[in-house]
């Protein structure tokens, strides 16, 4: 029964990892993978000394921090609020409504953003003008680029992120709440002293796993939102790899950039796992 799963990871996860070797080669398609010349850390040296490196690092890092600070807690809060609902049909209706955006593609989400925030005919933009406020070009603004990215992520993925937390909450012993009621604890005290501790280990594990994708800010969404005026704050590692690797055919260089991201994610996971163990949590291993 385990064999299909092992074959899947072996063929589609571990075997392709040999491809990272081209980060240390000057890969030439007509010479093939093994016959391309080795160049050592040439592509890494080029990347780290490129003036665009710090711009990419800053933009990616800021968006990653925004994701951790603003997006990561939202599914937890929603799960806690859903857990307090007593009308089962109402709870399931809300769950269904907030799950649906997850299945909407980023192309549609960005199209909706353009419909709402377009300078000329945007619904939200026209509402601001009718309210007597100054017309703002949200889609072309450096100031509004990052908030719009995070708001889109929250709208699309927050509901889906509650599934694991709700599953963890379903395992809480109901007698704990009954004992708390006898002791005079209100709903908020019950949530703070019973519900939150019950999902604390789940929160820690998901946070650690989230750090593994810390520098993955979502290529498709950002690529679709980028334009010539907000590129200074919107250009990230993912879009840089696409431009250099796919459009310009610099396969070795773009692989080196991707490998750098993976190493940073691995270091963050290892560090967060050790810190969580020092605070008494189990971590991911």
C-alpha positions in Angstrom: 0.0 0.0 0.0 2.9 2.3 0.6 4.6 1.5 -2.7 2.6 4.0 -4.9 3.4 6.8 -2.6 7.1 5.9 -2.4 7.2 5.7 -6.2 5.5 9.1 -6.6 8.1 10.8 -4.3 11.0 9.0 -5.8 10.1 9.8 -9.4 8.6 13.3 -9.1 10.4 14.7 -6.1 13.8 13.1 -5.5 14.9 12.1 -9.0 14.4 15.6 -10.5 16.7 17.0 -7.8 19.6 15.9 -10.0 18.6 18.9 -12.1 20.1 21.3 -9.5 23.5 20.3 -10.7 23.2 22.6 -13.7 23.5 25.5 -11.2 27.2 24.5 -11.1 27.4 24.0 -14.9 27.3 26.2 -17.9 24.3 24.2 -19.3 24.2 23.9 -23.1 21.1 22.1 -24.4 22.9 20.8 -27.5 25.7 19.2 -25.4 23.3 17.7 -22.9 23.1 17.5 -19.1 26.3 15.5 -18.4 28.5 16.9 -21.1 28.0 20.6 -20.2 31.1 22.1 -18.7 31.4 22.6 -14.9 31.8 26.2 -13.8 31.6 25.8 -10.0 30.0 28.8 -8.2 30.2 31.1 -11.2 26.5 31.7 -11.4 26.1 32.2 -7.7 28.9 34.8 -7.7 27.3 36.6 -10.6 24.0 36.6 -8.8 25.3 37.9 -5.5 27.3 40.6 -7.2 24.5 41.7 -9.4 23.1 45.1 -8.2 19.6 43.7 -8.6 20.2 41.1 -6.0 19.5 43.4 -3.0 16.4 44.8 -4.7 15.0 41.3 -5.3 15.9 40.2 -1.7 14.3 43.3 -0.2 11.1 42.9 -2.2 10.8 39.1 -1.6 11.6 39.5 2.1 9.1 42.3 2.7 6.3 40.3 1.0 7.3 37.2 2.9 7.1 39.1 6.2 3.7 40.5 5.2 2.5 37.0 4.5 3.7 35.7 7.9 2.4 38.7 9.9 -0.9 39.4 8.2 -2.0 36.2 6.4 -0.8 33.4 8.6 -2.9 34.4 11.7 -6.1 34.9 9.7 -7.0 31.2 9.2 -6.4 30.6 12.9 -8.8 33.4 13.9 -11.4 32.2 11.4 -11.2 28.7 12.7 -11.6 29.9 16.3 -14.6 31.9 15.4 -16.2 29.1 13.4 -15.6 26.8 16.3 -17.8 29.1 18.5 -20.8 28.8 16.2 -23.5 26.6 17.6 -25.9 26.5 14.6 -24.4 23.7 12.5 -26.1 24.7 9.2 -24.9 28.2 9.6 -21.4 27.1 10.3 -21.3 24.8 7.2 -22.7 27.6 5.1 -19.9 30.0 6.2 -17.3 27.3 5.7 -18.5 26.6 2.1 -18.5 30.3 1.3 -15.0 31.0 2.5 -13.6 27.8 0.8 -14.8 28.7 -2.7 -12.2 31.4 -3.5 -9.4 28.8 -3.1 -10.6 27.1 -6.3 -10.6 30.4 -8.3 -7.4 30.8 -10.4 -5.1 33.7 -9.9 -5.9 34.9 -13.4 -9.5 35.4 -12.4 -8.5 36.9 -9.0 -6.2 39.5 -10.7 -8.9 40.2 -13.3 -11.3 40.9 -10.5 -8.8 43.3 -8.9 -8.5 45.1 -12.2 -12.3 45.3 -12.4 -12.5 46.8 -9.0 -9.4 49.1 -8.9 -9.0 50.2 -12.5 -8.3 53.9 -12.7 -10.9 54.6 -15.4 -13.8 52.3 -14.7 -12.9 50.5 -11.5 -16.0 49.9 -9.3 -14.1 50.7 -6.0 -12.3 53.7 -7.6 -15.6 55.2 -8.8 -17.1 54.7 -5.3 -14.2 56.7 -3.8 -14.8 59.5 -6.3 -18.5 59.6 -5.6 -17.7 59.8 -1.9 -15.6 63.0 -2.6 -12.2 61.4 -2.3 -9.3 61.8 -4.7 -9.0 59.2 -7.5 -6.1 56.8 -6.8 -4.4 54.6 -9.3 -4.1 51.5 -7.1 -2.8 49.2 -9.8 0.1 51.5 -10.8 1.1 52.5 -7.3 4.2 51.4 -5.5 2.5 52.2 -2.2 -0.5 50.0 -2.8 1.2 47.0 -4.6 2.1 45.0 -1.5 -1.2 45.6 0.4 -3.2 44.5 -2.6 -1.0 41.4 -3.0 -1.6 40.4 0.7 -5.4 41.3 0.5 -5.8 39.0 -2.5 -4.0 36.2 -0.7 -6.1 36.6 2.4 -9.3 36.6 0.3 -8.3 33.6 -1.7 -6.6 31.3 0.8 -7.8 32.2 4.3 -10.8 29.9 4.2 -8.9 27.0 2.9 -6.3 27.4 5.5 -8.8 26.9 8.3 -9.4 23.2 7.4 -6.4 21.8 9.4 -7.2 24.0 12.4 -10.8 23.0 12.4 -9.8 19.3 12.2 -7.5 19.8 15.2 -10.3 21.6 17.1 -12.7 18.6 16.5 -10.5 16.5 18.7 -10.8 18.7 21.8 -12.5 16.8 24.7 -15.9 18.4 25.3 -15.7 17.6 29.0 -13.0 20.2 29.3 -15.5 22.9 28.3 -18.1 21.5 30.7 -15.6 21.6 33.5 -14.7 25.2 32.6 -18.3 26.2 32.7 -18.7 24.7 36.1 -15.8 26.7 37.3 -17.5 29.9 35.9 -15.4 30.4 32.8 -17.1 32.4 30.0 -16.8 31.7 26.3 -13.7 33.8 25.8 -11.9 32.2 28.8 -12.8 28.8 27.5 -11.4 29.7 24.1 -8.2 31.2 25.5 -7.4 28.4 28.0 -8.8 25.3 26.2 -9.2 25.9 22.5 -6.0 27.8 21.7 -3.7 25.4 23.7 -5.4 22.5 21.9 -4.2 23.7 18.5 -0.9 25.2 19.6 1.2 22.3 18.4 -0.6 22.4 15.0 0.1 26.2 14.8 3.8 25.6 15.5 4.2 22.8 12.9 2.4 24.8 10.2 4.4 27.8 11.0 7.7 25.8 10.6 6.5 24.4 7.3 5.5 27.9 6.2 9.0 29.1 6.8 10.2 26.4 4.3 8.4 28.4 1.6 9.3 31.8 3.1 10.8 33.2 -0.1 8.0 31.7 -2.3 5.8 34.7 -2.7 3.6 33.3 -5.5 4.9 33.7 -9.0 1.6 33.7 -10.9 -0.1 36.4 -8.8 2.8 38.8 -8.7 3.6 38.3 -12.4 0.1 39.2 -13.4 0.1 42.2 -11.0 3.4 43.6 -12.2 3.7 46.5 -14.6 6.3 49.1 -15.5 5.4 51.5 -12.7 5.4 49.1 -9.7 8.2 46.8 -10.8 10.6 48.5 -8.3 8.6 47.0 -5.4 7.1 44.0 -7.1 10.1 42.3 -8.8 10.9 39.2 -6.7 13.0 36.1 -7.1 10.3 34.1 -8.8 9.7 36.6 -11.5 13.4 37.2 -12.0 13.9 33.4 -12.5 11.1 33.3 -15.0 12.6 36.2 -17.1 16.1 34.9 -17.0 15.4 31.2 -17.2 12.4 30.9 -19.5 12.4 34.1 -21.6 16.2 34.5 -21.9 17.2 30.8 -21.7 19.7 31.2 -18.9 18.9 27.9 -17.4 22.0 27.5 -15.2 21.8 31.0 -13.8 18.1 30.7 -13.0 18.6 27.3 -11.4 21.3 28.9 -9.1 18.8 31.5 -8.0 16.2 28.9 -7.3 18.7 26.8 -5.3 19.6 29.8 -3.2 15.9 30.2 -2.3 15.7 26.5 -1.4 18.7 26.7 0.9 17.4 29.7 2.7 14.1 27.9 3.2 15.9 24.8 4.6 17.9 26.9 7.0 14.8 28.6 8.3 13.0 25.3 8.8 15.9 23.9 10.7 16.3 27.0 12.9 12.6 27.2 13.6 12.4 23.5 14.5 15.2 23.8 17.0 13.7 26.9 18.6 10.3 25.3 18.9 11.9 22.3 20.7 13.5 24.7 23.2 10.0 26.0 24.0 8.7 22.5 24.7 7.1 21.8 21.3 7.7 18.6 19.2 8.6 20.3 15.9 8.4 18.5 12.6 11.0 15.9 13.4 
